[in-house]
């Protein structure tokens, strides 16, 4: 039980580190794009608008990527489940008695997925 709790805490720490890394990269990217000089102590209206737009786009694209990732992981789990029910996993059972469900629409078991196809799923 102690080991599980330790692993859970380590996973939470890795998640926090990943989140902070993404935030730091977003901040650096948007700052480099939107703040050409450090001559003033405050941001002007154009810089603020640029930073708002830049951060919004990055957050929106991150949400889309995460949604596509979650959808793909669910599809992979579903396909793995279907594969585990295939005749090769049921020795001695006639293929006619094994019911195989159709995978969710848009899911392919074989072949490569392009990033565009992954994004269209979400």
CORMO-V228669 format. One record per pair of residues at least 24 apart in sequence whose C-alpha atoms are under 7 Angstrom apart, sorted by the first residue. I is the first residue (numbers start at 0). J is the second residue. D is the distance in whole Angstrom. If there is no record, write none. Layout:
BEGIN
i & j & d
I & J & D
I & J & D
END
This chain:
BEGIN
i & j & d
25 & 54 & 7
29 & 53 & 6
29 & 54 & 7
63 & 121 & 7
66 & 121 & 6
67 & 117 & 6
67 & 118 & 6
67 & 120 & 6
67 & 121 & 5
70 & 121 & 7
74 & 106 & 7
78 & 102 & 7
78 & 108 & 7
END
